[in-house]
Amino acid sequence: MQHNIFTSIRSMKIMDGCKGTQVHALKSSAAADRTAADSACGVSAADKALHTSLDHSKTPNGRTKPVSTTAPRHDAVAETLLPCGLPALELLEPSIEPSLKPLDFVETLARVHRRAESCAALEKSEVYLEQCVVLRGLPDPKLFRRGLREARRHAAEVHAKVVLASWLRYERREDELVGSNSMDCCGRNLECPKASLVPGYDHESVFDRCSCFRREIVSDCVDHSQECERECSSSSEYVDGSGDHDADADENDVLFCIGDSEVSCRRYSMAALSRPFETMLCGEFVECRREKINFSMNSVSVKAMMAVEVFSRTKRLSQFPPNVILEMLSFANKFCCEEMKHACDTHLASLVLDMDDAVLLIEYGLEETAHLLVAACLQVFLRELPGSLQRWSVMKLFCSPEGRDRLALAGHVSFVLYYFLSQVAMEEEMKSNMTVMLLERLGECAAEGWQKQLAYHQLGVVMFERKEYKDARHWFEAAVEAGHVYSLVGVARAKYKLGDMYLAYKMVNSLTENYKPVGWMYQERSLYCTGKEKMVDLVSATELDPTLSFPYKYKAVSLLEENKIGAAISEIDKIIGFKVSPDCLELRAWFLIAMKDYEGALRDVRAILTLDPNYMMFFGNMHGGHLVELLRPVAQQWSQADCWMQLYDRWSSVDDIGSLAVVHKMLENDPGKSILRFRQSLLLLRLNSQKAAMRSLRLARNHSCSAHERLVYEGWILYDTGYREEALAKAEESISIQRSFEAFFLKAYALADSSLDSASSKYVISLLEEALRCPSDGLRKGQALNNLGSVYVDCGKLDYAADCYKHALNIKHTRAHQGLARVYHLKDQHKDAYDEMTKLIAKARNNASAYEKRSEYCDRDMAKSDLSLATQLDPLRTYPYRYRAAVLMDDHKEDEAIAELSRAIDFKPDLQLLHLRAAFHDSMGDYISTVRDCDAALCLDPSHAETLELCNKAREQINEQK
């Protein structure tokens, strides 16, 4: 798949060979399998497991060992490599998705967008959080992160700001960056830990530079601190307990006696601290006429009382040590001194800098219900996730009902807090007791319908994974009652596991009868069928949703059991060709071992370990790393030089999985090579495995041997998580230290991520030319030449562009065929353009994009043939659907055109598909459907100008018809 950010290809801007559409890696769990607890429905798992030690280790999955249904293994090598036999059909089962799965996804997207546009400003944060929950079910993590940013942008309360800012930081997993501090920020108020502790609705300034990066603010603070010291120096002897009274002491007219000590105070200043003091000192009490007041029984020290006296006059705290301020906080609570409590709370919150501070001060904050202090401690815990959950005190605070109640008293319990915590816990270990307890707390915080649906459904998923089927059924049923129809899948599965297969079938069958059929319905029904009925359902599931992996896996294993191993591999290759996941690669590796293709099996296992280093093979019975050790002796041995040659060959043939395997092998020999980690991340992005790509980027950064190199990788991490300006700053800082290919390339890439005018294009060209002058390997220079050619095309300099593409082809950058074809097409050399794409099809291992692009350079019939092949190879590519729909529309087959787009939208809600369908509805006069599709598209991209224009036009038409 070719990616090119510098040229507009069918209105999509993507980068060639470097960064592509970024989606979540399909992380396969290799979590521990615990013995199912004997629990009845509704019994709290917290009561059963709170004091159970948490098992944080990763242990093999203890599923039933599969029984081979094929012929006996052939030799001792196969016996060693397949200790668990071959995969068996009875052990294949699709996972239940933990995210919300609306039946009408487009309508849900449209509804959430309309709410976000029309609700009050202070309600927007919660609406955007709902949007995040809905977008979580889509494979593109950028959509989820954008929703998080909008939720943070519109947050007004400190608690919500702290949680959302911490979550945004967690998305970059900065806890894994060596030398980073949890309280570091990226430079914007959006994530700044200091800005998060400032209450108020600041949606206009949230993307501004934070005070951490303003030196003048720092100097102002120093001057301000010195001024405070001067103001309070006259009272320092009160705090120290030494020296004579100063001149102001003559104005003091009341003494507070604590034991044998006396603290001289101004009556009116002390009275101003709170209503109780005012009543006591200036009201009808006896003390109002006394010069001495006995305060010995109020549990306050002399130093604290002296500090209270100073604060009553100066309103300053900076000169007092923390232990005195803590005592002042307790004093303020006891005597309702709200101003002093707020000052103490704010000051103590500013002292929380690390985990030790937070663990120490959280107890004081909870005891005194100090909102900001608890927020500051909570912020540290959240910014150090998942590591902070390893601490018993932190885990108990978050997980136990008692901890939740204490947090609630301090104003720090919310759905968004427990949603964040539970998602982190599920990623770390779905079946752990801690995950269950956090999800229980999430359910307790759920108030809205969508919140209950999510909490109960995820509890059902986790209980199902733990094999606690009665509890799983209870929670799935609760989710269904709250309105989540997809949870019926969980109810049926739980009933089936409990021995009621007929009711399970009946329940799932009712879905296909009562609702518009979608792929997952037929997939689920197939689990309770046999023979031809099962295969018919699996075929229907794939037709409706070709992205479902279970039908391919089941058909492949069925072919294996018929001893048709080659056909089994071809079947599983269909989905691996457009959706790479560890479980499908594992199945292919299994088949390849059975065929004695150990080289191919080793390639796939290495790719699996790149996607998930902890992956357990063979239904969780063998670690992938151990299988590599077993395969290595029977596979070809390569030196590091051989590996580089293999990498060039595979990169040239667009064999991304093969390239991943070679890089994995090279990293075994040189694990500290950061450039290899970076190369790995590029390949993973091309395979739409963003989580794994980000992990590789973090490792590249950690293994960097120089500051300028580290800055480049930090820049890519920032860019990939939506911080373009910060990425540019990192690139510029790297160049200021040392001019390098990667720094110039990053800067050019980040600058080109927008519409380029003439001046900007010239600057990007100069940056890429600078990059090409710096040392680098041919693989990277080929990408730079290809991108440079694209910019020249956009500038109309076709001859320069052709030279760049030809130079790139000379160093085996195969994707440059596509750019050269475009040049020929713009020169009206259509046959040359067609021939150039034919060369790419012949060379590329993954050539769906090549067929798609070649379709632009031939007649309609040939184009339809190429696009049909492109869809067959990669059903996720949207251009073929749009082209076919446009042809049908031109032929006045409106209903068929709409159906063609709807078929793709049902399994891939895509901005361009939705926009085109909205335009078709508009041309047919169906303005209500136009607005619905526009709203859904704007939920995916609120700034899409053409959709905004179309939506406004359709609304005007609706208003005119009323």
Secondary structure, 3 states (H helix, E strand, C coil): CCCECCCCECCECCECCCCCCCCCCCCCCCCCCCCCCCCCCCCCHHHHHCCCCCCCCCCCCCCCCCCCCCCCCCCHHHHHHCCCCCCCHHHCCCCCCCCCCCCCHHHHHHHHHHHHHHCCHHHHHHHHHHHHHHHCCCCCHHHHHHHHHHHHHCCCCHHHHHHHHHHHHHCCCHHHCCCCCCCCCCCECCCCHHHHCCCCCCCCCCCCECHHHCHHHHHHHHHHHHHHHHHHHHHHHHHHCCCCCCHHHHHCCEEEEECCEEEEECHHHHHCCCHHHHHHHHCCCHHHHCCEEECHHHCCCHHHHHHHHHHHHHCCCCCCCHHHHHHHHHHHHHCCCHHHHHHHHHHHHHCCCCHHHHHHHHHHHHHCCCHHHHHHHHHHHHHCCCHHHHCHHHHHHHHCHHHHHHHHHCCCCCHHHHHHHHHHHHHHCCCCHHHHHHHHHHHHHCCCHHHHHHHHHHHHHHHHHCCCHHHHHHHHHHHHHCCCHHHHHHHHHHHHHCCCHHHHHHHHHHHHHHCCCCHHHHHHHHCCCCHHHHHHHHHHHHHHCCCCCHHHHHHHHHHHHCCCHHHHHHHHHHHHCCCCCHHHHHHHHHHHHHCCCHHHHHHHHHHHHHHCCCCEHHHHCEEHHHHHHHHHHHCCCCCHHHHHHHHHHHHHCCCHHHHHHHHHHHHHHCCCCHHHHHHHHHHHHHCCCHHHHHHHHHHHHHCCCCHHHHHHHHHHHHHHCCCHHHHHHHHHHHHHHCCCHHHHHHHHHHHCCCCCCHHHHHHHHHHHHHHHHCCCCHHHHHHHHHHHHHHHHHCCCHHHHHHHHHHHHHCCCCCHHHHHHHHHHHCCCHHHHHHHHHHHHHHCCCCHHHHHHHHHHCCHHHHHHHHHHHHHHCCCCCHHHHHHHHHHHHCCCHHHHHHHHHHHHCCCCCHHHHHHHHHHHHHCCCHHHHHHHHHHHHHHCCCCHHHHHHHHHHHHHHHHHC
